[in-house]
Amino acid sequence: MFLWWLSWSWAEDNCGGPMVIRKILPLHEASDVPINSQIFVALAGNGNADHMRILVRENIGGLPVEFDLQTACYAHESDTEYHCNYELKPYQDLKEHKEYQISLSGTELHAEGCFGYSTTFTTGHSRIELDTAPPTLEIVGYMPRPEDAVGDCDWQDAMKYELSVQVQDPDMERISIIHAYEVDPESCQEELVHSVFPIAGIDFFDFHQVLKPSTEGERCYRAEHMDWAGNRTESSPTICWDMDNNVGVPFYGCSEDGEPVVPDENDTEDNVVENDTGIDSEEAPSGGFSSEVVVQTDGGCAGGLIFIPFLFHRRRRR
């Protein structure tokens, strides 16, 4: 019993590492970057958006770029791991054929206050537009997580939804961004619950959404496709899980007074999404993810390389 307690205490003490990098867009040393691009930074760890400071400069150490900043964070499969997104939208287009530097440094809240990282990219002369149909989202199934996929720091005995998103006309040159939102069909409020980064040319991906224990039950989800400039498609249809029939069914949104729209019964029959695949993608998600991110810190702290798996908080009415 004592050894079990000691092991449990060690696991508890070692949960929740500092905020580290999941993804930065534009990619490191990218060239011919569209001049209307924004900077997108995704972090993971036991913290929030106040743990990191981001600076964008012309050239290395040159003039700072002024931008509008939006952030969003959500819990990821644990009470000690959060994913935070930073969207930095420059007030003006970037200059043509110019090198830019992105620098990250930990604030006083960061567990490693001297954390530092920098990357560069070079612009071209073109602009990027996102003129494509919205993605589609399917709820494939609702099930417990396999025991061998649950880490010591993860929520234990948790349920999950398997989701699959199909992207229309994927970007053949650049990584894109997919945001998944959970929609409350009663209040018509929503919040970001997942951001993923399919590689260039991939038109679909599967992922799982883990529910915090004691919050199990029916959920509704929708997805948006976003490019490097922050352009977004229209939303996918919102799909809700029908626990009684084990199927995904469409949610028809909310009226102007915030109440859910009740469709004509004759309109719903053709829109039911059957769950007949039996897919459990916990072990091997498809869709062409980059499998890991390498983060190199500047000297002064522990230094070295940090490897983490690859995998805004915003509410609004729809």
PyMOL commands that set and color helices and strands:
alter all, ss='L'
color gray80, all
select helices_A, chain A and resi 2-13+49-51+147-149+265-267+269-271
alter helices_A, ss='H'
color red, helices_A
select strands_A, chain A and resi 20-25+30-33+39-45+52-58+67-75+82-90+99-106+116-123+136-144+159-166+177-183+190-196+204-210+220-226+238-242+247-251+273-274+292-296+305-309
alter strands_A, ss='S'
color yellow, strands_A
deselect
rebuild
show_as cartoon
